[in-house]
Amino acid sequence: MAEEPKEFSLEDLKEFRGAEGRPGYIAFGGRIIDISASKHWHHGHHMGTHQAGHDLTGEIDAAPHGPEVLERFPQVGVLKTDEADREEIPAFLSRLFHYVPLLRRHPHPMVVHFPTVFMIAATGFTLLYLLTGQRSFETTAWHCLWGGVLFTPVGIATGLFTWWINYEAEWLRQVIIKMALSPILFFIGLTALIWRYRRPDILAAWGTESLIYLGLILALTPLVVAIGWFGATLSFPLEEE
């Protein structure tokens, strides 16, 4: 008599992320598939976008290949019926992702580059102004600061969306750090922007205010780097490297 396939709940599946010496399992079409042997799944991550330990049924449309590639790997069980039938996200979003697959994973990686570049540029052009005395560099730094402040809330919003859709709002260490640092980045940038708007010559005549303002501008880059670093480790983890 054939042995009944082992049943996994979505919570059970999370235990098999392909990290810390554990195998990597994914669910697809109600089947639990062991992808541990694939060289394309590094520490449970595939191409920096897909993570083992999750039901990836709704994501195959966004892949450059079809589900036939999964036939190369062993099936180790099945997803519990009630779990497989459960709607994890609103129906209208499921339909939208079906017709526009890139909306599921790409909004945050695409948008987050803008505040990153603008905030770093604000620091860079400010330093160029201090080194050369060319007023145009300081003006460019202020314009970049505008871009950074305007795009940071967009980056935060798309990040929360990605966290909800693709990470099931799980409280991961990297996410917690990003959530703590991102508002700090925004409010430092906004404070510097308003200050520079009200005092266009704040760096022209040195004083206490000038030093504080410069400190705010210099703080932008390490904050952006830290946020970007922890975001990158979500897609490209450092375990066992």
Beta strands, then each sheet from edge to edge (+ up, - down):
strand 1: 7-8
strand 2: 25-28
strand 3: 31-34
strand 4: 41-42
strand 5: 45-46
strand 6: 50-51
strand 7: 75-79
sheet 1: 1+ 7+ 3- 2+
sheet 2: 4+ 5- 6+
end
